[in-house]
Structures are given as C-alpha cells and as structure tokens.
C-alpha cells in the first residue's frame, strides 16, 4: 500500500465549476502537506502547503487537512481552463526531508 | 526570480551507456533533491544532499550515484543504463526556513534509453 493515495482521474469539469481533489495517507505522524501543480512536461510547482490540521486559503484555492481521518483536499473555485494540469498531493516525510507524492489527478477544465 | 536549472533538458542514450545529469539550485539554497518520474507515474525520491553531504536515500539503484559540489550544484551519474531508466528526472532545491523547507523543482531532464 502506498503511503499516499490519490485518485488519478482524469477529471473533466466545465469552466467555473468547483473542483475537489483528494488524497489519503497512512502515517499519522506526517505534519506537512503540500499540493503541487504540474503542467505537461514541466516540473511540479508548489501551490500550497499546510502544517498539521486545518484550512488554508489562497485566492481561488483552499487546502484542507483532516488528520483524524488522514485526508487532505484541495478545492479550486471558479475553475479556469488555465487550471488544466495534473495536481499532485505530497507529504514531507520529515522536516526538510523527501516528499512522498500521490499518483496525481489529471484535471481538464473545459471552456 | 532565479529558478532551479537542469541540464541537459533532453538526453538520448543507448542501453549500457552512462549519463550525467546536472542540477544548479536556486542561489543560497543548500539542499538538493533528485526525483525520478516514469511515464504516467508520480515523482519518486532518489537521493538528497544537504551542505554537500548525503542526507537521505530513497529508491536509487546501485548503478546510480550522485554528489553535491562546493558550489552546491549536484550531478546524478547513471551507469549501465536500462530501458526502464527512461523517465523525467527532476532536481529540487530548498533552504531551511524553520518550518517546512519548500522544495522548488527544476524543469527536469527527459532521459530516453534506446
């Protein structure tokens, strides 16, 4: 079993929709949770990170961590065609350490 | 803003050849990470260096070796290449901030082994 599980999709939504992306993880000791966006043939780009439980909002993006259920989410409001990319959840194994990625969810936002 | 630089961007090699991938971290970043991303796969951690010392090791084959130099750039050396080594190789760099050490990824080197 992978330490981080993510539904690979693909996920297709119309422009303006609210998108919900989710991951589960196995180790309750994890503290730092990230969401990366990766466009085709490019390097992952950090979108948001969250420490421990709670919500974090940045513009149209909201990251949510529920440590009790080991569940992390990314919500995208008013989705745009430019949001079309693969979204990877990631967990920092320990402070300053390696990242463990989920499989990535391919998102397509149709105009 | 300066980003992580990787070279070459594309590399084609034959089986059993060797390859060297280079990574130049963001200025003042002292930690470098290497990841391998196969087709349709998530990035897998290979190895990391902090202040020129190996800090962590993941699923890196014995055929691969890496080091970080005094100017903090890093090289990933791959020998006896196999078809399965074809992948995108990402380098990321970070600097300690007291919280999470955000990793910034380079554009990757696409290695194709024929």
Interface residues (C-beta under 8 A of the other chain):
Chain A: X6 X32 X34 X36 X41 X42 X43 X44 X45 X46 X49 X51 X88 X92 X95 X96 X97 X98 X99 X100 X101 X102 X103 X104
Chain B: X4 X31 X33 X35 X41 X42 X43 X44 X45 X48 X50 X55 X56 X58 X88 X90 X92 X94 X96 X99 X100 X101 X102 X103 X104 X105 X106 X107 X108 X110
